Amino acid sequence: MQTVTLTLYRFDTWRARAWALGMMGLGRILLPRVPDIGFWKLCGAGKGEGFTPTANMATVAILATWPDHATAQFGTQHSASFQRYARKADESWTVYLSATRSSGAWAGQAPFEVSTQTSDGPLAALTRATIKPGIAAQFWRRVPDISRMIGSDPNVAFKIGIGEVPLLHQVTFSIWPDAQAMAAFARQDGPHARAIRAVRAGKWFREELYARFAILGDHGTWGGSSPLDRLEAA
């Protein structure tokens, strides 16, 4: 069963951040050489809740697919490329996922294999879009209100915005206690719902993908603990 991973690295010092910035080029050469890695993306992150147009130079994200869970664990914890980041980082965290729904495309591909497994428990959601350059300003004017809305929702156990190309290629990733909590957020009539309607009416995205995942486990910490601990506390 395909396993999807999102690995985050935090770099606290300016020297480490400069190294991570330099690795944005080299990493794209090294990651395809990781044994058994499938689809992968090396991304920067935004500041704040969700994603924002302001870059967070302290964080690097690697999203990848693997043929199974054991291979994903070995690759993210022991392969030379992932270890290179881990040695420089002040903190790192990997979450292991299995896709339960996926629609759309990412760089012309459908990267996530949907499992026949069903899960009524915690889940993760990922949305990815290529924003048309001509409407980028309109899109980003709406983002601060959406980000505040996501950040104030008590059901969100974790959220981050990452991206391949600043302002144009954006990904949101969030973890929820269950599908009902996520659906309740989506149904709210607020900035998020208005933005969705504007996107559909104006055809703002050149390409988009939506995926939902069951959570298989994690490794490491983020902010001093596992974000999955917040699910147990909720």
Disulfide bonds with the S-S distance in Angstrom:
none
